């Protein structure tokens, strides 16, 4: 049976964390969950610890000393998942902006031959709910900019709802991923693309969070904007 794990980074997600965990565990397929918590002051990690008593070996928790960035959280999770021999490794947000039901779509896409399946907001028009128009425009044109500079035929380059087959993460040199914010998402996709893996986009509807606080800011987009140029100049090699 294919082993599947969903990696969810958290920082102050007490309003959402139990609901998202229970929803994922209610799905018809058997997903495990790995929470990477950056020492949330609101006690998110304490909620996860309590739920571990109920869900035993299906729910895992890595606690870090402080807020170290989205990219490093996922790198930590990827390494843990590869070491524990998971076949399909998912990343998603804790706040229900990604619909847990769509995990099944991503899984099916990898079952049907994709190495990387992206839950895409832009491959079928613009499918975003409750975002301010300025943020929609910034995100949409950021992906267009990335496609132009890097030559990737991916409509949602900054997407954070993804399934990687383990072989992809084994080939990417995770220690050389440089960006820590949402630019991390671009860098991971570009590495997979340059290493020749098959990447498919799956249309989803992205809904902005209704509880908790967004971590997005202009500095995150600035890192991605300038980081893309540096990415273009680097040579991507598989991990030896």
Secondary structure as GFF3:
##gff-version 3
##sequence-region A 1 240
A	DSSP	beta_strand	4	10	.	.	.	ID=ss1
A	DSSP	alpha_helix	17	25	.	.	.	ID=ss2
A	DSSP	beta_strand	31	37	.	.	.	ID=ss3
A	DSSP	alpha_helix	44	55	.	.	.	ID=ss4
A	DSSP	three_ten_helix	56	58	.	.	.	ID=ss5
A	DSSP	beta_strand	59	63	.	.	.	ID=ss6
A	DSSP	alpha_helix	70	83	.	.	.	ID=ss7
A	DSSP	beta_strand	88	91	.	.	.	ID=ss8
A	DSSP	three_ten_helix	100	102	.	.	.	ID=ss9
A	DSSP	alpha_helix	103	111	.	.	.	ID=ss10
A	DSSP	beta_strand	116	120	.	.	.	ID=ss11
A	DSSP	beta_strand	128	129	.	.	.	ID=ss12
A	DSSP	alpha_helix	133	150	.	.	.	ID=ss13
A	DSSP	beta_strand	162	165	.	.	.	ID=ss14
A	DSSP	alpha_helix	166	171	.	.	.	ID=ss15
A	DSSP	three_ten_helix	174	176	.	.	.	ID=ss16
A	DSSP	alpha_helix	183	194	.	.	.	ID=ss17
A	DSSP	beta_strand	199	203	.	.	.	ID=ss18
A	DSSP	beta_strand	206	207	.	.	.	ID=ss19
A	DSSP	alpha_helix	218	233	.	.	.	ID=ss20
###
